[in-house]
Amino acid sequence: MPRISVILPVHNRERCVAAAIDSVLAQNFADFELVVVDDGSSDSSAAVVAGFADPRVRLIRLARNGGGNAARNAGIRAARAPLIAFLDSDDAFLPDKLSAVVAEFERRPELDVLVDSYVVQYPDGRPEQQRRNPAIEGAAFVEALFERRLWKATPAISARTAAVVRAGLFDEELRRRQDFEFLARAARVAHCAASDRSLWIKRWSPEAISAQSGVYIDATIAVCRKHPEFFADPRFYHGLARDVARQMSRLMRGGEWRAAARDVVRLRREFGTAATVRLIRVGWREANVRKRAKAARLAASPPGAGEADRAEQSRALPRS
């Protein structure tokens, strides 16, 4: 039995899935299985995966496209290892990802879920950016999660298989924010921690689901229904407000005024007019406070330092 299973869902990614698989096979830790779940692809993605002769690569083919979460859940159910890690088909592991994850879980028997840090790479020549989390756990992890102070894309998540099952796997109804929603459930039944060690590469693409704004507010509303504390708890409300403000900013900067109006209507139907106005107002205020604080830090930094922060600050948005 392998010591860790890597779950990799793929749908019509024939051009990039081989690079993701190569990054797993290049690990400095060999005792793993890679479970690639082809989510009803209509291109040659499955054939690309089948072309790998390494016996650690397992291909599962789903008859129809059920979405990334359904594919992840199929991989989880097929996993044979006591630990699980996740990878998306357009991302890559750094060579020490699995060795670091396995060592951390073996060193800490009380740990159930780990969220590590990562590097973002852009195809347009922008400098790569570090998404570094604080090293926290327990109650501090939960607060940081809801206050939106964690970078927690799905490939950042590793967990004991039993804890993933106990949390209820991924919500197959969600098209976005599945990482946040899963961690919110996991934190209720498992000991969760975050690490400041960068272990993988997120390759930003306009084709990625995370770059598509059309379903963001719907997913946010669904998360609030499943986790009402996100809206009701004063400790977490400001994180929700920043999320809403960020979405409005994205749409308006892109000239998507109708989409912004549509999202406001959806928020009003869910929370009411006054609460929606307050959400946006609080979010914008906090975004501006953070923008000014970051600008002050950059102004005080030595010449040439913080170029990645400057690139991020220029967008003036909180994290997703």
N, C-alpha and C positions, 0 to 999 in steps of 0.2 A: 504494500500500500504506500503511495507517495505521501510525503509529509505536508504538501500543500497543493491545492488545485487552483489553477488560474482559469477564470471564466471569461471568455471573449465572445460577445455576440457580434454578428456581422450581417449586414443587409446591403447588398449591392455595393460592395466596397472592393471590387476586384483589383483596383489600382493601388490600394494602400494596405490591405490586410496582411500581405506577405511581410511587410516591414514590421508590423506589430508582432507577428509570430517570430520573426528573426530576433526581435529584442528579448523575447522570452527564452528562446533557445540559446542566446548569448549570455545568459545569467551565469554568475560565478557560483551558483548553487544548482545542483543537478537533480535533486530528488523532488521532482514536481510532475504534475500532469497538466497539460493545457487542453481544456475542454472548449472547443470552438463550436458555437451554436449558429448554424446558418438559418437565419430567420426568413425563410421563404424567398431567397434572392432570385431575381430573374436574370442576373448576369452570371459570370463564371466564378463568382466568389468561392463557391463550394469546391470547384475544380482546383482553384489555387490552393486551398487548404489541403485537399486530398493529395496534392503533389508533394507534400512534405513527407519524407520517409521516416522521420523520427518517430519511434513508437510511443513517445510521450504525448504526441499530438493526437487528440481524439476529435473526430468530427461528428456532430449531431445535426441532422437536417430536419427542420420543421416543415410540414407540408404547406403551411401558409404563413404569411407575415402577421405576426401577433404583436410586434413592437419590442423594443429593447428590453423592457422589464420582463415580458413573457419569456424572451430568450435567456435572460439571466437566470430566471427561476428554473428553466429547463436544465441549464447547466449546473445550478446548485443541486438539483435533485439527482443529477448524474454523477456529481463529484464523489470521489472516494477518499479524499484526505480529510483530516480533522481540522485543517485550516483552509480558508478560501481567500483568494485575492481576485481583483477584477481588473480588466483592461478593455478599453474601447478600441475599435478597429483602426482608428486614425491616430492613436497615441502610441507611446513606447515606454517600456521599462528602462531605467538605468541599470547597469550591470549588477548592482548590489541590491536591487529591490527585494528579491525573494530571500536572500541570505539575511538581510537586515530584519525583515518582517518575521521570519521564523525564529531568529535569535531573540527578538523582543518578546514573542509569545512564550518561548521556552524559559526565558529569564523571569517572566512575570505570570505565574499561574493564575492570578486573579484577573488578568486582562482578558476581555472578551472581544472588544472591537477597537481597532486602531485606525486613526485617520492621519496619514503622513502628509508631507509637503511636496511641492512639485515645481517644475519650470514650465513656463509657457513660451512656445516658439511661434512666430508669425511668418506667413509666406511672403509678406510684402517688404521685408527688410528691416522692420522695426526691431530694436534690440529685445532679446529675450528677457522675461521678467520672472522673478522669484515669487512664488506664492507660498510664503512661509507661515506656518501655523505656530501658535504658542504651545509650549509643552505643558499641557494641562490634562486633568482627568476628573471623573466623578461629577460633582455638582458644578464645578467650574466649566467642564465640558458642555453640560446642558445649557448653562447660561450663555456661553460663547456661541453655541449653535443657534439658539433662538435670537440672540442679539446680532447675529450675522457677522460674527468676528472669526469664523472658520472658513478656510478654503477647503471644500469637501466634495469635489467632483468624484464621481463613482470610482475611478481607478485609484483614488487616494484611500479607499476603504479596504481594509483586510479584517478578517474576523474568524473566530472559531465557528466551524460549521454548525455546531449545536446552537450557538447564539443566534446565527442567522435564521435558523429554523424556528427558534423560540420567539424571535421578533416577528415572524410571519412572512418572511421573504420580501420581495419588492412588490409594490402596488402596481398591478398590471393595467389599471385604469389611467394612470398618470403618464403623460407624454413628456413632461418636464418636471424638475424638482424632485425626482425619485430619490436622489441621494439624501437630500434634506429630510424628506418624509420618512425614509427608512431609518435614518439615524435618530429621528425623534422617537420612533417606536422602539428602536433598539435600546435607547437610553433608559427606557422604563424597565427593561428586563435584563439588562446586561451592564457590565462595567466598561465604560468607554473612555478612551484617551486620545489625545492628539500629540503628534510628534513634529518637531521643527526640522526634521531631516528630509531633504528633497530626494525622492527615490524614483521619480518617473517624469516623463515629458508629455505635456499636453500640446498637441499641434493644432493651433487655432485654424478653423476653416469656416467660411461663410455657409458651407453646406451642413455643418454640424447642427444637431438639434439645439444645442445650447446657444447657438448664434441666431436662432429664429425666434422672433418676438411674438408671433401670432397666438401662441398658446400659453404664454407666461402668466397672464392674469387669471385665466381659467385654472391653471395648476395652483396658483397661489390661493385662490378661493377654495379649491378642493383641500389643500393642506390645512387651511383655517377650519374647515368643517371637521376634519379628522383630528385636529389638534387645536381646539378652541383657545387654549392658553396663549397661542401665538398672538391673538387679538386681545384677549381679556386680561392677561397678566401684564401689569405695568412694566415689569422688568423686560419683557420681550416685545412690547408694542412698538418700540422705536425701531427694532430690527425690521418689523413688517413695514413700517412707514418708509424706511429707506428703500426697501424692495419696491414699493409702489412708486416712489419718486424716481427711482432709477429707470423703471419701465417707461414712465412718462417722458423722462429725459431722452431715452433712446429713440422713442418714436418721434418726438418733436424735432430732435436734431436730424433725424432722417427724413423729415418732411412728411411723416405718416400721420397726418392730422386726423384723418377718418379713423384710423386704427386707435389713436389715442382717445378719441371721443367714444369709440365702441367700448374700450376698456373702462372708461369712467362710468359708462352706463351699467356695465356689469358689476362694478364695485358698488354703485348706488343701489342696485337691486339686492345685493347681498348684505351691505352694511348700513344702508340709508345715506341720504344726501349729506347730512351734517358730519357723520363719521368719515365719509369719503373725503370731504373737503379737509377735515382735520388730518387724516392720514397723509394726504399730499403735502399739506402745509408743514407738518412736522418733519416729513421726509426731506423736503427741500431745505428746511432750516438746518437739519443735521448734516446734510450733504455739504452745505456751504460752510458750516463750522469745520468739518473735516478738511475741506479744501483749503481753508485759510491756515489750519494747523499744519497741514502738509507743506504748504508754501513756505511757512515760517521755518520749518525744519530744513527744507532744501536751501533756503536763503542762508541759514547758519552753517551749512555743511561746507567742507573744503572744496575749492575749485575742482571740477571734474568728477566729483563724487555724486552718486545718486542719479545717474542718467536714466536708469530704468524707472525710478520713482518719478522723475520729471515727465517721462512719457505717460506714465499712469496718471499723474496728477493733471495733465493736460486734458484728460477726459472727464475729470471731476465727478466721478461716479463711485458709489459704494459697490462692494462685491456682490456677486450673484449667489 
